[in-house]
Amino acid sequence: MSGKPAAARGACFVTGSIMRHVLVMAGTGTIGLMAVFAVDMLNMIYIAHLGNPALTAAIGFAGAVGGIQIAVSIGMTIGLGASVGREIGCNRFDDARRIASSFLFTTFIISLALGFLTAILADPILRLLGASGDALTEAVTYLHIVSPFFPTMATGMASAALLRAVGDAKRSMNVTLAAALLTAFLDPILILGLHEGLTGAAISSVLSRTAVLILGVRGALSHGMLEWPRFAAVPRDTRRVGAIALPAIMTNLATPVGGAYVTEHMARFGLDAVGGQTSVDRIVVVAFSFVFALTGAVGPIISQNVGARQMHRVREVLGSSLQLVGLCVVLTWILLALNQNLLVAGFHAHGDGALLIHLFCSWTVSGYLFIGMLFVANTVFNNLGHPLYSTLFNWGRATLGTIPFVAYGARFGAQGVQIGQALGSVMFGAVAIFTAFRVVSRLAAHQRPEDEIDTSHFIPAANVPTVSADAAMAELDEIEDAELSSRA
């Protein structure tokens, strides 16, 4: 990231090739995302190499629960970053520091309560998701180790958001990459070298979260963004940040809630099915890193051209993004189809697990064309003053686009569940992108020179099915860049 202030750099996206702007912005974001997501995939491969289907299934069950925690943390982080960023933009640095300190304290208390509640209720929650036997035991053990340390992740992510709020995005990304590198170093040692299995993965996660906390808080302190909280101001500041954080939490809960429903139905077909779907989730985040990065990348391009009243270029951004999503899906489809046997062997998948990986690599991967459409449409909605559309489509996909399709598909086995999930995304992706084009056309037809587009209620959503703190932070780097650009 350039050291020049935004004002000095100027509106660099209002001229030149739109396709080139989108490629450059998405390409740079892809590198960081892919690096972090690759660590998560390797973690799964290490566990799979232990040859125990219960362990791979346990990752899926624990990940479904952890996804809820991560969604809450992302929502609180978005609210904090947005609130502090506004105060800094108005040159009210003392207020920004007070709000940051107050809500960091609130974040710690909320995450502490949620973490211990999850640990206490881990067994019944996992049983509700369909876990049983050794998979249940392993998943419970994992959550008992990791969940009490949820405050380290939540406060660490919030501290990293303060770095982005003051414009130190590079240091924020370095926090994410440092945690990912630590995980990449510890996982093979603890899981394979010391034969700790899933317990080793849990210990690695705790140490990584602690690193995020230390590096994040240290960075925030270096910018003078933290002080001892003024407890009289905590309730007021919490309500202020909560006005943004609560809607963000609700929006970001959609993906893990839908994922939990899929996990519960997969569990009906045994450990191999749950392990196979968990493997597919790890493949997805690596294979489609470009599509996920594209979501944050096009936000600044749309924002600048909206500000310049060049709606024809906004439509061009939409068209170029769809072309790139389509190209990415086709190329990924080919690569996965050609290497599917290698992936099955790498994840040590058997039975339904192997069939699910083969099915995804051969056919259901095509559904990500429509999921990509939904992601692009959500970015358009947020940057054109229609965040409610984004929330509605996210929850629509997680409920109406998941429940009936997955429930019907389950009649035909584990493969039917995956096919049902893919078919549901087709409907909502197609409708979302059609709506996005309508929004752009309507705005172009009726916008007057003096009109301002209200993005003050920008509610970004994490599109990635986040499976770790490192992955969540990498996704936050992308979506908060989009948020800050929409406010520029």
C-alpha positions as CSV (number, residue, x, y, z in Angstrom):
1,M,0.0,0.0,0.0
2,S,1.3,3.4,-0.9
3,G,2.4,5.7,1.8
4,K,0.8,8.7,0.0
5,P,-2.5,9.9,1.5
6,A,-5.6,9.1,-0.4
7,A,-6.1,12.7,-1.4
8,A,-2.7,12.9,-2.9
9,R,-3.2,9.8,-5.0
10,G,-6.4,11.2,-6.5
11,A,-9.3,9.2,-8.0
12,C,-7.2,6.8,-9.9
13,F,-10.1,4.5,-11.0
14,V,-12.2,7.1,-12.9
15,T,-10.0,6.8,-16.0
16,G,-8.3,4.0,-17.8
17,S,-9.3,0.4,-18.4
18,I,-11.8,-0.9,-16.0
19,M,-10.8,-4.5,-16.6
20,R,-7.2,-3.6,-15.8
21,H,-8.2,-1.9,-12.5
22,V,-10.2,-4.9,-11.4
23,L,-7.5,-7.4,-12.3
24,V,-4.8,-5.4,-10.5
25,M,-6.9,-4.8,-7.4
26,A,-8.2,-8.4,-7.2
27,G,-4.8,-9.9,-8.0
28,T,-3.0,-8.2,-5.1
29,G,-5.7,-9.3,-2.7
30,T,-5.7,-12.9,-3.9
31,I,-2.1,-13.4,-2.8
32,G,-2.7,-12.8,0.9
33,L,-6.0,-14.7,1.0
34,M,-4.6,-17.7,-0.8
35,A,-1.6,-17.9,1.5
36,V,-3.8,-17.9,4.6
37,F,-6.4,-20.3,3.2
38,A,-3.6,-22.7,2.1
39,V,-2.5,-23.0,5.7
40,D,-6.1,-24.0,6.7
41,M,-6.1,-26.6,3.9
42,L,-2.7,-28.0,5.0
43,N,-4.1,-28.3,8.5
44,M,-6.9,-30.5,7.2
45,I,-4.5,-32.6,5.2
46,Y,-2.3,-33.2,8.2
47,I,-5.3,-34.4,10.2
48,A,-6.5,-36.5,7.3
49,H,-3.1,-38.2,7.1
50,L,-3.6,-39.6,10.6
51,G,-6.1,-42.0,9.0
52,N,-8.9,-41.5,11.5
53,P,-12.2,-40.4,9.8
54,A,-13.5,-39.3,13.2
55,L,-10.8,-36.6,13.4
56,T,-11.7,-35.1,9.9
57,A,-15.4,-35.2,10.8
58,A,-14.6,-33.5,14.1
59,I,-13.0,-30.6,12.3
60,G,-16.2,-30.2,10.3
61,F,-18.4,-30.2,13.4
62,A,-16.1,-27.9,15.4
63,G,-15.8,-25.6,12.4
64,A,-19.6,-25.2,12.2
65,V,-19.7,-24.0,15.8
66,G,-16.5,-21.9,15.4
67,G,-18.0,-20.2,12.4
68,I,-20.7,-18.7,14.6
69,Q,-18.1,-17.3,16.9
70,I,-16.1,-15.9,14.0
71,A,-19.2,-14.2,12.5
72,V,-19.8,-12.4,15.9
73,S,-16.2,-11.3,16.0
74,I,-16.3,-10.0,12.5
75,G,-19.4,-8.0,13.1
76,M,-18.0,-6.4,16.3
77,T,-14.7,-5.7,14.4
78,I,-16.6,-4.0,11.6
79,G,-18.6,-1.8,14.0
80,L,-15.4,-0.8,15.8
81,G,-13.5,0.0,12.7
82,A,-16.3,2.0,11.2
83,S,-17.0,4.0,14.3
84,V,-13.3,4.8,15.0
85,G,-12.7,5.6,11.4
86,R,-15.4,8.2,11.3
87,E,-14.0,10.0,14.4
88,I,-10.5,10.0,12.9
89,G,-12.0,11.4,9.7
90,C,-13.5,14.3,11.7
91,N,-10.2,14.9,13.4
92,R,-11.6,13.8,16.8
93,F,-8.7,11.6,17.8
94,D,-9.4,11.7,21.6
95,D,-13.0,10.5,20.9
96,A,-11.6,7.8,18.6
97,R,-9.2,6.6,21.3
98,R,-11.9,6.6,23.9
99,I,-14.4,4.7,21.7
100,A,-11.7,2.2,20.7
101,S,-10.7,1.5,24.3
102,S,-14.4,1.2,25.5
103,F,-15.5,-1.2,22.8
104,L,-12.3,-3.3,23.1
105,F,-13.3,-3.8,26.7
106,T,-16.9,-4.7,25.6
107,T,-15.5,-7.0,22.9
108,F,-13.4,-8.8,25.6
109,I,-16.4,-9.3,27.9
110,I,-18.8,-10.5,25.1
111,S,-16.3,-12.8,23.6
112,L,-15.3,-14.2,27.1
113,A,-19.0,-15.0,27.8
114,L,-19.6,-16.5,24.4
115,G,-16.4,-18.5,24.5
116,F,-17.1,-20.1,27.9
117,L,-20.8,-20.6,27.0
118,T,-19.7,-22.5,23.9
119,A,-17.3,-24.6,25.9
120,I,-19.9,-25.4,28.5
121,L,-22.6,-26.3,25.9
122,A,-20.2,-27.9,23.4
123,D,-21.6,-31.4,23.8
124,P,-25.3,-30.6,23.3
125,I,-24.6,-28.2,20.5
126,L,-22.5,-30.7,18.6
127,R,-25.1,-33.4,19.2
128,L,-27.6,-31.1,17.6
129,L,-25.4,-30.9,14.6
130,G,-25.3,-34.7,14.3
131,A,-22.0,-35.5,16.0
132,S,-21.7,-38.8,17.8
133,G,-19.1,-41.3,19.0
134,D,-15.4,-40.5,18.6
135,A,-16.1,-37.5,16.3
136,L,-18.2,-36.0,19.1
137,T,-15.5,-36.6,21.7
138,E,-12.8,-35.1,19.6
139,A,-14.9,-32.1,18.6
140,V,-15.8,-31.4,22.2
141,T,-12.2,-31.6,23.3
142,Y,-11.2,-29.2,20.5
143,L,-13.8,-26.7,21.5
144,H,-13.0,-27.1,25.2
145,I,-9.4,-26.0,24.4
146,V,-10.1,-23.3,21.8
147,S,-13.3,-21.6,22.9
148,P,-12.1,-20.2,26.3
149,F,-9.4,-18.4,24.2
150,F,-12.1,-16.8,21.9
151,P,-11.4,-13.4,23.6
152,T,-7.8,-13.4,22.4
153,M,-9.1,-13.8,18.8
154,A,-11.9,-11.3,19.1
155,T,-9.8,-8.6,20.8
156,G,-6.9,-9.3,18.5
157,M,-9.0,-8.9,15.4
158,A,-10.5,-5.7,16.8
159,S,-7.0,-4.3,17.5
160,A,-6.0,-5.1,13.9
161,A,-9.1,-3.2,12.8
162,L,-7.8,-0.1,14.6
163,L,-4.7,-0.3,12.5
164,R,-6.8,-0.2,9.3
165,A,-8.8,2.7,10.7
166,V,-5.7,4.8,11.1
167,G,-4.5,3.8,7.6
168,D,-1.9,1.2,8.6
169,A,-3.3,-1.5,6.4
170,K,0.1,-3.0,5.8
171,R,0.8,-3.7,9.4
172,S,-2.7,-5.1,9.8
173,M,-2.1,-7.6,7.0
174,N,1.3,-8.4,8.6
175,V,-0.5,-9.4,11.8
176,T,-2.7,-11.8,9.8
177,L,0.3,-13.2,7.9
178,A,2.4,-13.6,11.0
179,A,-0.4,-15.6,12.7
180,A,-0.8,-17.8,9.6
181,L,3.0,-18.4,9.4
182,L,3.0,-19.4,13.1
183,T,0.1,-21.9,12.4
184,A,1.9,-23.3,9.4
185,F,5.0,-23.8,11.5
186,L,3.3,-25.4,14.5
187,D,0.7,-27.6,12.8
188,P,3.0,-30.2,11.4
189,I,5.1,-30.3,14.6
190,L,2.1,-30.7,16.9
191,I,-0.2,-32.8,14.7
192,L,2.3,-35.1,13.1
193,G,5.6,-34.7,14.9
194,L,4.3,-34.9,18.4
195,H,1.3,-37.1,17.4
196,E,-1.2,-34.7,19.2
197,G,-3.7,-35.0,16.5
198,L,-6.7,-32.6,16.8
199,T,-5.5,-31.5,20.2
200,G,-2.3,-30.3,18.5
201,A,-4.4,-28.4,16.0
202,A,-6.3,-26.8,18.9
203,I,-3.1,-25.8,20.7
204,S,-1.7,-24.3,17.5
205,S,-4.9,-22.3,17.1
206,V,-4.7,-21.0,20.7
207,L,-1.0,-19.9,20.2
208,S,-1.9,-18.3,16.8
209,R,-4.8,-16.4,18.4
210,T,-2.5,-15.2,21.2
211,A,0.0,-13.9,18.6
212,V,-2.8,-12.0,16.9
213,L,-3.7,-10.4,20.2
214,I,-0.2,-9.4,21.1
215,L,0.7,-8.0,17.6
216,G,-2.6,-6.3,17.2
217,V,-2.6,-4.5,20.6
218,R,1.0,-3.6,20.2
219,G,0.3,-2.0,16.8
220,A,-2.8,-0.1,18.2
221,L,-0.7,1.2,21.1
222,S,2.0,2.4,18.8
223,H,-0.6,4.6,17.0
224,G,-1.9,5.9,20.4
225,M,-5.3,4.3,19.8
226,L,-5.7,2.7,23.2
227,E,-6.0,3.8,26.8
228,W,-7.4,2.4,30.0
229,P,-11.2,2.3,29.4
230,R,-13.2,5.0,31.0
231,F,-15.9,2.8,32.5
232,A,-18.5,5.6,32.7
233,A,-18.2,6.0,28.9
234,V,-18.3,2.3,28.1
235,P,-22.2,1.9,27.9
236,R,-22.5,5.0,25.7
237,D,-19.7,4.0,23.4
238,T,-20.9,0.4,23.2
239,R,-24.4,1.6,22.1
240,R,-22.8,3.8,19.5
241,V,-20.6,1.0,18.0
242,G,-23.4,-1.5,18.5
243,A,-25.6,0.4,16.1
244,I,-23.2,-0.7,13.3
245,A,-21.9,-3.9,14.9
246,L,-25.3,-5.6,15.5
247,P,-26.5,-5.4,11.9
248,A,-23.0,-6.5,10.7
249,I,-23.2,-9.5,13.1
250,M,-26.7,-10.4,11.8
251,T,-25.5,-10.2,8.1
252,N,-22.3,-12.2,8.7
253,L,-24.2,-14.9,10.6
254,A,-25.9,-16.0,7.4
255,T,-23.1,-18.0,6.0
256,P,-22.2,-20.1,9.1
257,V,-25.9,-20.7,9.9
258,G,-26.4,-22.1,6.4
259,G,-23.2,-24.1,6.7
260,A,-24.4,-25.6,10.1
261,Y,-27.6,-26.8,8.5
262,V,-25.6,-28.5,5.7
263,T,-23.3,-30.1,8.3
264,E,-26.2,-31.5,10.2
265,H,-27.6,-33.2,7.1
266,M,-24.3,-34.5,6.0
267,A,-23.9,-36.1,9.5
268,R,-26.8,-38.3,8.7
269,F,-24.7,-40.2,6.2
270,G,-21.7,-40.8,8.5
271,L,-18.2,-39.6,9.3
272,D,-16.9,-39.9,5.7
273,A,-19.6,-37.6,4.4
274,V,-18.9,-34.9,7.0
275,G,-15.1,-35.3,6.4
276,G,-15.6,-35.1,2.6
277,Q,-17.7,-31.9,2.9
278,T,-15.2,-30.3,5.2
279,S,-12.4,-31.1,2.7
280,V,-14.5,-29.5,0.0
281,D,-14.8,-26.4,2.1
282,R,-11.0,-26.2,2.4
283,I,-10.6,-26.7,-1.3
284,V,-13.1,-23.9,-2.1
285,V,-11.4,-21.1,-0.1
286,V,-8.1,-21.8,-1.8
287,A,-9.4,-22.5,-5.3
288,F,-11.6,-19.4,-5.3
289,S,-9.4,-16.9,-3.5
290,F,-9.5,-14.7,-6.6
291,V,-13.3,-14.6,-6.5
292,F,-13.3,-13.8,-2.7
293,A,-10.7,-11.1,-3.3
294,L,-12.7,-9.6,-6.1
295,T,-15.5,-8.7,-3.7
296,G,-13.3,-6.3,-1.8
297,A,-11.3,-5.2,-4.9
298,V,-14.2,-3.7,-6.9
299,G,-15.6,-1.7,-4.0
300,P,-13.1,1.2,-4.4
301,I,-13.5,1.2,-8.2
302,I,-17.3,1.4,-7.9
303,S,-17.1,4.1,-5.2
304,Q,-14.8,6.4,-7.2
305,N,-16.9,6.2,-10.3
306,V,-20.1,6.8,-8.5
307,G,-18.5,9.9,-6.9
308,A,-17.5,11.0,-10.4
309,R,-21.0,10.4,-11.7
310,Q,-19.7,7.9,-14.3
311,M,-22.5,5.3,-14.0
312,H,-21.5,3.8,-17.3
313,R,-18.2,2.8,-15.8
314,V,-20.0,1.3,-12.8
315,R,-21.9,-0.9,-15.1
316,E,-18.7,-1.8,-16.8
317,V,-17.2,-2.8,-13.4
318,L,-20.2,-5.1,-13.0
319,G,-19.7,-6.6,-16.4
320,S,-15.9,-7.0,-16.1
321,S,-16.3,-8.6,-12.7
322,L,-18.7,-11.2,-14.0
323,Q,-16.4,-12.0,-16.9
324,L,-13.5,-12.6,-14.5
325,V,-15.7,-14.7,-12.1
326,G,-16.8,-16.8,-15.1
327,L,-13.2,-17.2,-16.3
328,C,-12.0,-18.1,-12.8
329,V,-14.7,-20.7,-12.4
330,V,-14.0,-22.3,-15.8
331,L,-10.2,-22.5,-15.2
332,T,-10.7,-23.8,-11.6
333,W,-13.2,-26.4,-12.8
334,I,-10.7,-27.7,-15.3
335,L,-7.9,-27.8,-12.8
336,L,-10.0,-29.5,-10.1
337,A,-11.4,-32.0,-12.6
338,L,-7.9,-32.9,-13.8
339,N,-6.5,-33.2,-10.2
340,Q,-9.5,-34.7,-8.3
341,N,-7.8,-38.0,-7.7
342,L,-4.8,-36.3,-6.2
343,L,-7.1,-34.3,-3.9
344,V,-8.9,-37.4,-2.8
345,A,-5.6,-39.0,-2.0
346,G,-4.3,-35.9,-0.2
347,F,-7.3,-35.7,2.0
348,H,-7.3,-39.5,2.6
349,A,-11.0,-39.5,1.7
350,H,-13.0,-42.8,1.5
351,G,-16.6,-43.8,0.7
352,D,-19.0,-40.8,0.7
353,G,-16.1,-38.5,1.4
354,A,-14.3,-39.4,-1.8
355,L,-17.6,-39.3,-3.8
356,L,-18.3,-35.8,-2.5
357,I,-14.8,-34.5,-3.6
358,H,-15.2,-36.1,-7.0
359,L,-18.7,-34.7,-7.3
360,F,-17.5,-31.2,-6.4
361,C,-14.5,-31.3,-8.7
362,S,-16.5,-32.7,-11.6
363,W,-19.9,-30.9,-11.4
364,T,-21.0,-28.8,-8.4
365,V,-17.9,-26.5,-8.6
366,S,-19.9,-24.9,-11.4
367,G,-22.3,-23.5,-8.8
368,Y,-19.6,-21.0,-7.7
369,L,-20.4,-19.1,-10.9
370,F,-23.6,-18.1,-9.2
371,I,-22.1,-17.7,-5.8
372,G,-19.6,-15.3,-7.4
373,M,-22.5,-13.4,-8.9
374,L,-24.0,-13.0,-5.5
375,F,-20.7,-11.7,-4.0
376,V,-20.3,-9.2,-6.8
377,A,-24.0,-8.1,-6.5
378,N,-23.5,-7.6,-2.7
379,T,-20.6,-5.3,-3.3
380,V,-22.7,-3.2,-5.7
381,F,-25.5,-3.0,-3.2
382,N,-23.2,-1.9,-0.4
383,N,-21.5,0.8,-2.5
384,L,-24.7,2.1,-4.1
385,G,-26.5,2.7,-0.8
386,H,-28.6,-0.5,-0.6
387,P,-27.0,-2.6,2.2
388,L,-30.4,-4.1,3.1
389,Y,-30.4,-5.9,-0.3
390,S,-27.1,-7.5,0.6
391,T,-28.4,-8.7,4.0
392,L,-31.6,-10.0,2.4
393,F,-29.8,-12.0,-0.3
394,N,-27.2,-13.4,2.2
395,W,-30.0,-14.7,4.5
396,G,-32.1,-15.7,1.5
397,R,-29.3,-17.9,0.3
398,A,-28.7,-19.3,3.8
399,T,-32.3,-20.1,4.4
400,L,-34.6,-20.4,1.3
401,G,-31.6,-21.2,-0.9
402,T,-30.4,-23.9,1.5
403,I,-33.0,-25.5,3.7
404,P,-35.5,-26.8,1.1
405,F,-32.9,-27.7,-1.5
406,V,-30.7,-29.6,1.0
407,A,-33.6,-31.2,2.8
408,Y,-34.9,-32.6,-0.6
409,G,-31.4,-33.5,-1.8
410,A,-30.8,-35.5,1.4
411,R,-33.4,-38.1,0.2
412,F,-30.7,-39.1,-2.3
413,G,-27.8,-39.4,0.0
414,A,-24.8,-37.2,0.8
415,Q,-24.3,-36.3,-2.8
416,G,-27.9,-35.1,-3.0
417,V,-27.1,-32.7,-0.1
418,Q,-24.2,-31.2,-2.0
419,I,-26.2,-30.9,-5.2
420,G,-29.1,-29.3,-3.3
421,Q,-26.8,-26.7,-1.8
422,A,-25.4,-25.9,-5.2
423,L,-28.8,-25.6,-6.9
424,G,-30.0,-23.2,-4.2
425,S,-27.1,-20.8,-4.9
426,V,-28.1,-20.8,-8.6
427,M,-31.4,-19.1,-7.9
428,F,-30.2,-16.5,-5.5
429,G,-27.0,-15.7,-7.5
430,A,-29.0,-15.1,-10.6
431,V,-31.7,-13.0,-9.0
432,A,-29.0,-11.0,-7.1
433,I,-27.0,-10.1,-10.2
434,F,-30.2,-9.2,-12.1
435,T,-31.2,-6.9,-9.2
436,A,-27.7,-5.3,-9.2
437,F,-28.0,-4.4,-12.9
438,R,-31.4,-2.9,-12.2
439,V,-30.1,-0.8,-9.3
440,V,-27.2,0.5,-11.5
441,S,-29.6,1.3,-14.4
442,R,-32.1,3.0,-12.2
443,L,-29.5,5.1,-10.5
444,A,-28.0,6.1,-13.9
445,A,-31.4,7.1,-15.2
446,H,-32.5,9.2,-12.2
447,Q,-29.3,10.5,-10.5
448,R,-29.0,14.3,-10.5
449,P,-25.6,16.1,-10.2
450,E,-26.4,17.2,-6.7
451,D,-27.5,13.8,-5.4
452,E,-25.3,12.0,-2.9
453,I,-25.4,8.2,-2.4
454,D,-25.7,7.3,1.3
455,T,-23.1,4.6,2.3
456,S,-23.2,5.5,5.9
457,H,-24.9,2.2,6.6
458,F,-22.4,0.1,4.7
459,I,-22.7,-3.5,6.2
460,P,-20.0,-5.7,4.6
461,A,-20.3,-9.4,4.9
462,A,-17.7,-12.1,5.0
463,N,-18.5,-14.3,2.0
464,V,-15.8,-16.8,2.8
465,P,-16.9,-19.8,4.9
466,T,-14.2,-18.8,7.5
467,V,-12.7,-21.8,9.3
468,S,-10.1,-20.2,11.5
469,A,-9.1,-16.9,13.1
470,D,-6.4,-16.4,10.4
471,A,-8.9,-16.9,7.6
472,A,-11.3,-14.5,9.3
473,M,-8.7,-11.8,9.6
474,A,-7.6,-12.2,6.0
475,E,-11.2,-11.8,4.9
476,L,-11.6,-8.8,7.1
477,D,-8.6,-7.1,5.5
478,E,-10.5,-7.4,2.2
479,I,-14.0,-6.4,3.3
480,E,-12.9,-3.5,5.5
481,D,-10.8,-2.1,2.6
482,A,-14.1,-2.0,0.7
483,E,-15.9,-0.4,3.5
484,L,-13.3,2.4,4.0
485,S,-13.3,3.0,0.3
486,S,-17.1,3.4,0.2
487,R,-16.8,6.1,2.8
488,A,-14.0,8.0,1.0
